[in-house]
Amino acid sequence: MTLHYASPLHSEEDPGGLIGEAFAMGAEFPGPAQDLLLSWMLRLPEGLDARDAAKRLLERYGTEASASANEHCSRLVELLRETAEAPAGVRKGGRRRREVSSSGQRAG
């Protein structure tokens, strides 16, 4: 199933333009940043590395100006930086979980 988003800020690394829309709102972004980041991560395409996506978003949106907009934007920038700097193999995008075998162990 393919999702189609109406936001002009939609891209592979920002499905639905969630991050871009928050930064575009600036001081009007009501937060909380943690909820937005979780929604963003759940929308990432299967197999897309969240670290790489976060790095590209930090580059694209010139986050220094965004970070000064309000505390929620500042927190979003901080969370994106933490995501970008996370150790490899911690989390890949997508909302599917690995199949659980009948023995209760994750397939992998």
N, C-alpha and C positions, 0 to 999 in steps of 0.2 A: 504494500500500500504506500502510495506517495502522498505526502502532505503538501499542500500549497498554502503559503503564507501571504497575507496581503501587505505586510510591511515592506517598504522600499529598502529597508536596512537588512532584510533577510539575506543570509549567506550560509554556506556550509558550516562555517565555524560559529555562526550566530543564527541558529534556526529561529525564524519568526522575528528576528531583529531585537530580541529581548534586551540584550546588553546595550546595543546602540540606542534603542528607544529610551532606556534609563538615562544614559549619558546626555541624550538630546533634551531630556526634561530638565537637566541641570538641578537647580535649587528646588524645583517642583517635584523631583523624584521622592516619593513618600517612603520608600524602603518597605520592609527590611531587606537589606542586601543579601542576607543569607538565603532567604526564600527565593529571591530572583536567581541567585547562583545555582541553587538546587534545580529550579525549573529549567534553567539553561542546560545544565548537565544532563538532565533526563531527556532533553530534546536532541542532544547530539547524535548524529548518525552512527550506526553500528560500526565499530572499528576506528572511529576518529579519535585520535589521542587528545584528551582534554587539555593536556599540558601545551601541546602545539597550538590548539585552538585559542587558548588563553593568551599565549604569547602574541599571536597575530592580532587579537582584539586589543591588547595593550598597545601595540604599535599603531593600529588603525585609528583608534579613537583619541590619541593624544591625551592620555589620561591625567596629565598634570593639571590642565584646566578643569577637567571633569572632577578631579579629586577635591578641588577647592569649592565646588558648588554647594555641598552640604555634607553632613556627617554620613548620610547613607551612600552618597557617591564615593566618598573617601573609603568607606568600608568595602564597597564593591571593588574598587581598585586594589585594595589590600588583599581581598579574597582571590581576585584574578592573579595577582602576583604569587600568592601562595600556591595556587593551582599550577601556574606556569613553572614553579620551582620544585614541585613535588617530585619525589624519587620515581624513576621509571618503573612501569609495571603496576602502579598503584590503582589506576582507574582508567578504563577506556570508555568512550562514549557509548550511548545506546541504552535502551531500557530493558532489553532482554537479559534474562539471567541464564547462566549455563544450566543445561539439563541436569537434573539430579537423578542419578542411577538408582535402581531398586535397593542397592546396599546403603543408600543414604549419603554417598560421597559424590561430590560434584564431578561431572565429566569435564575433561579439560585438555 
